[in-house]
């Protein structure tokens, strides 16, 4: 009889604790109420993990391929497409970052320093691509470089490399902590 009462007591304690736990939906509703806004239905922690995972894997692979083979000031369309591609990805990441922060899960790239660094690096790349599309040229040791030369894209390449390094460092840290990074 004592075992039955003890089992019933433990079972009711476990069920009551589960009833007071606040899951993602509960946190989403609380954030919506607090902020006076409604998040889109598709925004979930899992979706946002997928967006950040896709950014760290296939987006970075695509950008590295672009910089190695096609980063050239004579290819304005490619620069515009890459700039738009990065801006779109940043919009997605920002939307997820706002959602994750509002629901108390942290930041899209786990902490403030990493998330802000990656966002700033994206802004640096898009700003440089925009400048190159507008015709900015850089001096080559006191003389103007020929339009379309490698010197004109050196700054852009440096900014891309900064982005690649930040994302790679974050990805490596996640892997060291045992987190799996996958693209959708």
C-alpha positions as MATLAB code, in Angstrom:
seq = 'XXXXXXXXXXXXXXXXXXXXXXXXXXXXXXXXXXXXXXXXXXXXXXXXXXXXXXXXXXXXXXXXXXXXXXXXXXXXXXXXXXXXXXXXXXXXXXXXXXXXXXXXXXXXXXXXXXXXXXXXXXXXXXXXXXXXXXXXXXXXXXXXXXXXXXXXXXXXXXXXXXXXXXXXXXXXXXXXXXXXXXXX';
ca = [
       0.000    0.000    0.000;
       2.838    2.373    0.869;
       4.439    1.648   -2.507;
       1.206    2.512   -4.289;
       0.854    5.795   -2.417;
       4.525    6.631   -3.029;
       4.198    5.823   -6.746;
       1.036    7.905   -7.019;
       2.729   10.795   -5.185;
       5.785   10.717   -7.497;
       3.594   10.484  -10.566;
       1.477   13.465   -9.535;
       4.634   15.478   -8.687;
       6.069   14.788  -12.151;
       2.820   15.708  -13.878;
       2.490   18.944  -11.900;
       6.042   20.023  -12.747;
       5.342   19.400  -16.440;
       2.222   21.535  -16.226;
       4.225   24.507  -14.896;
       7.043   24.218  -17.421;
       6.979   26.833  -20.166;
       7.761   25.356  -23.578;
       8.582   27.252  -26.774;
       4.927   27.965  -27.558;
       4.387   29.386  -24.091;
       7.494   31.596  -24.440;
       6.404   32.684  -27.933;
       2.982   33.741  -26.640;
       4.544   35.587  -23.691;
       6.965   37.418  -26.023;
       4.148   38.366  -28.394;
       2.123   39.731  -25.508;
       5.104   41.627  -24.064;
       6.163   43.117  -27.417;
       2.634   43.683  -28.708;
       3.407   41.870  -31.950;
       2.713   38.540  -33.532;
       5.512   36.329  -34.823;
       4.923   34.441  -38.071;
       3.746   30.879  -37.549;
       6.803   29.413  -39.289;
       9.214   30.927  -36.739;
      10.346   28.209  -34.386;
      13.646   27.412  -32.688;
      14.076   24.445  -35.029;
      13.453   26.590  -38.118;
      15.966   29.167  -36.901;
      18.554   26.474  -36.173;
      18.062   25.367  -39.773;
      18.507   28.908  -41.097;
      21.734   29.447  -39.141;
      22.973   25.974  -40.079;
      22.279   26.619  -43.760;
      24.118   29.945  -43.506;
      27.170   28.315  -41.917;
      27.297   25.500  -44.463;
      25.870   25.954  -47.935;
      25.806   29.769  -47.937;
      29.468   29.948  -46.912;
      30.396   27.314  -49.501;
      28.579   29.274  -52.206;
      30.227   32.565  -51.190;
      33.692   30.985  -51.102;
      33.148   29.589  -54.575;
      32.036   33.022  -55.772;
      35.063   34.818  -54.336;
      37.505   32.265  -55.736;
      36.149   32.202  -59.280;
      33.928   35.188  -59.989;
      34.784   38.191  -57.789;
      35.592   40.707  -60.475;
      34.565   44.353  -60.830;
      33.708   43.799  -64.496;
      30.937   41.427  -63.385;
      28.484   43.882  -61.857;
      25.535   41.491  -62.126;
      27.382   38.864  -60.088;
      28.246   41.410  -57.416;
      24.637   42.643  -57.301;
      23.295   39.083  -57.064;
      25.775   38.220  -54.310;
      24.947   41.415  -52.405;
      21.199   40.672  -52.658;
      21.813   37.042  -51.655;
      23.711   38.136  -48.532;
      21.143   40.798  -47.631;
      18.362   38.216  -47.910;
      20.242   35.795  -45.666;
      20.880   38.567  -43.143;
      17.166   39.427  -43.146;
      16.329   35.792  -42.385;
      18.982   35.575  -39.680;
      17.860   38.884  -38.138;
      14.253   37.713  -38.041;
      15.350   34.522  -36.303;
      17.678   36.419  -33.977;
      14.846   38.705  -32.886;
      12.571   35.713  -32.320;
      15.171   33.693  -30.414;
      16.081   36.673  -28.232;
      12.420   37.495  -27.546;
      11.680   33.926  -26.505;
      14.683   33.821  -24.167;
      16.758   31.247  -26.035;
      19.757   33.521  -26.619;
      20.943   34.689  -30.019;
      20.975   33.125  -33.483;
      24.742   32.560  -33.238;
      24.557   31.707  -29.512;
      25.978   34.939  -28.001;
      25.991   38.702  -28.547;
      29.649   39.010  -29.583;
      29.495   36.310  -32.265;
      26.091   37.332  -33.623;
      26.997   41.024  -33.804;
      30.394   40.211  -35.343;
      28.876   38.064  -38.097;
      26.155   40.643  -38.813;
      28.773   43.427  -38.984;
      30.908   41.313  -41.341;
      27.900   40.734  -43.618;
      27.267   44.496  -43.639;
      30.941   45.107  -44.484;
      30.811   42.726  -47.443;
      27.547   44.106  -48.826;
      28.763   47.685  -48.403;
      32.004   46.908  -50.251;
      30.166   45.133  -53.076;
      27.859   48.139  -53.355;
      30.865   50.478  -53.569;
      32.502   48.346  -56.255;
      29.285   48.314  -58.284;
      29.249   52.118  -58.096;
      32.731   52.192  -59.612;
      35.037   52.707  -56.636;
      38.663   52.002  -57.493;
      41.621   51.722  -55.164;
      45.099   53.144  -55.539;
      47.911   50.726  -56.337;
      51.048   51.988  -54.595;
      50.469   55.592  -55.556;
      48.949   54.939  -58.989;
      45.408   54.144  -59.921;
      44.745   50.496  -60.565;
      43.235   49.508  -63.880;
      39.463   49.108  -63.571;
      38.602   45.495  -62.878;
      42.041   44.685  -61.514;
      42.663   42.422  -58.553;
      43.560   45.489  -56.482;
      39.976   46.723  -56.748;
      38.623   43.505  -55.263;
      41.325   43.112  -52.607;
      39.309   44.999  -49.979;
      36.177   42.998  -50.810;
      38.168   39.757  -50.595;
      39.498   40.827  -47.189;
      35.960   41.523  -45.969;
      34.762   38.169  -47.300;
      37.669   36.472  -45.504;
      36.695   38.195  -42.255;
      33.163   36.831  -42.630;
      34.469   33.357  -43.485;
      36.772   33.364  -40.457;
      34.059   34.472  -38.030;
      31.597   31.858  -39.288;
      34.250   29.149  -39.365;
      35.342   29.934  -35.793;
      31.740   29.786  -34.613;
      31.092   26.552  -36.471;
      34.239   24.987  -34.982;
      33.203   26.080  -31.483;
      29.800   24.455  -31.958;
      31.419   21.265  -33.191;
      33.783   21.209  -30.213;
      30.777   21.538  -27.902;
      29.140   18.574  -29.632;
      26.490   20.506  -31.536;
      25.651   19.200  -34.961;
      25.556   21.712  -37.785;
      23.414   20.790  -40.720;
      21.860   22.600  -43.590;
      18.199   22.223  -44.405;
];
